[in-house]
Amino acid sequence: MGEKTQERIGELESRIAFHEEHIQALEHALMDQRNLIDAIRRQLRELSQQVRQIRPAEANAPPEDEIPPHY
């Protein structure tokens, strides 16, 4: 192989290595985001359950803006 061909192959190998590193970094970032989304979903589920538990208690309470009967 000629010198230019060897140089070109070296350049392509370098680019491939660069892209492989970036792909791996993106995969890690994607995994981190997935874990974060899963944690947020768990928190949302828990908060939704808490709200459902509180709502029945609030349904029996008089509205805050309602005028008391002694007015």
N, C-alpha and C positions, 0 to 999 in steps of 0.2 A: 504494500500500500504506500501511496505517496505521502509526503509530509502534510499536504493540505487535507488529505483524507483523515489522517491521524488527528490533526488539529480539530477538524470538524467533529469527529467522533468524541474527542475529549470535551468539546463544547456541548455537545448533545448530552453526554453523560452528566455533565455538571448541571445542566438545566433539569434533567430528570431527577437528580438528587434534590435539587432545590424544590421542585414540585412535590416530591414525595414528602419532604419535611413539612411543607405547608399543608398538604392533605392531612397528614397526621395531626398537626396543630388544629386544623378545622374539625377533625373528628373528635378531638378532646373537648373543644369548645362546644360542639354539638351535644356531647354526652353531659357536660356540665349544665347546659341549658335544659336538657331533658330532665335531669335530676331536680333542677330548680322548679320547672313546671310541675313535676310530680309533687314536690313539697307544697307548692302554692295550691294545687288541687286538693291536697289533704286538708290544708288550712281552710279552704273555702268550704269543703264538705263539713268540717267541724263547726265552722261559724254558722252555716246554714242550719245545722241541727240545733245549735244554741238558739237561733232566732225562732225556729219552730217551737221550741220549748217555752220561750218567753211570750210569744204571741197569744196563746190561750189565756195566760194570766192578764195580759193587757186588754183582752176583749171584754173582761168583766169590769175593768176600771173605767170610771167616767172620763170622758175626754177632758183634756186640760183647759180647753177654751170654753167649756160649757159653764153657764152661769149657775151658781149654786141655788137651790130652791128658796133660800131665805132672802134673796135679793128682791 
